[in-house]
Amino acid sequence: MLLLWGDQDIVSPFEPWKNSIINYPKIQLQVLENSGHSPMLEKPKEFWHSIEGFLKTKLVHNIS
């Protein structure tokens, strides 16, 4: 699972989530800089680059 967060998200800050996923090593947290609650709209290139990179690593691991 990939969690994408904006570092300036005041609606749902990532800090509480960051601490709660420690026990789940399969969950990845990526924080997009200079973005708020809607990184898919505020930083679309970075957002999709993160998703693409995550999917590529999962596809490579599942094919091997």
N, C-alpha and C positions, 0 to 999 in steps of 0.2 A: 504494500500500500504506500502510496506517495501522498504526503500532505504538503500542500503549497500554501505559504502564508506571506502576506506583505508585512514587512518589518514595522510599518507604521499603522497597522490595523488596530483601531481603537474600539471597533465593534466587537471583535473577538480576538484579543491579543494571543500571540502564540506561546508565551511563556508557560501558562498552565498546561498546555498540551505538550510542550517540550518536556516537562517534568513527568508527565503521565505516560509517555511512550517509551521510557527507559527500559521497561520490562518487556517490550515487544521489539525484538531485534529486526523483524521483517518490515517494520514500518520505517519509512524514510521521511524526514522532515526537511524541506527546503524552504528557505526564507528569501524572498525577493526584496532586494533593497529599494528604498524610495518608492514603496508601494503601500497602499492601504488595504481596505477590505476586499477590493475587487482587482487582484493582480491580473486576471485574464483580460480586463479592459484597460487597466493602467499601464501594464507592461506586457502586451500580448506576445512580442517576440521572445522575451525571456521566459514567459509562462510556457509557451509551446516548446521552446528549446528544452526546458526542464522535463516536460512530459515525454518528448521524443527520446531524450537521453535515458530516462527511466525505463521506457518500453524497450528500447534497444538492449539494455542490460538484462531485462527479464526474458526477452526472446532468445538471446544468446545462451542464457543459462538453461532454458527449457529445451533448446534444440540439442545441446551437447549431451 
